[in-house]
């Protein structure tokens, strides 16, 4: 099939896909939250890519900055990251020179986390990128909807 015909066929499929009825999904909050989450993660990860972070690493750095000396178990629990995965993520951050892990003075079996000077600098850059991302989210949703969604979703607690 010639290239132009293949492109025309792909456009036809895309137009047809745009008309797909979602059925009961139209009344499921989870479906729309998932779509929004997908767009948000794609956008924020693109914003963070130039400083070699993703949304998960950024979240860890921001949580450590807000809670210096917190244990890796506490940070993992707050962010909902499995302990085994957290260790690998912290290894990556430590190897990049962004965090330090020290034995906790309260519990010698635990590690207290802190940012290095380089980690603080990278986090400042990340916060600028994330602030621009949040403005894009607010534009997509509309300012009032953005504020309402932030208020409503911030009240949701997991078990």
Buried (B, 14 or more C-beta within 10 A) or exposed (E): EEEEEEEEEEEEEEEEEEEEEEEEEEEEEEEEEEEBEEEBEEBBBEBBEEBEBBBBBBBBBBBBBEBEEBBBBBBBEBBEBEEEEBBEBBEBBBEBEBBBBEEBEEEEEBBBBBBBEEBEEBBEEBBEBBEEBBEBBBEEBEEEEBEEBBEEEEEEEEE
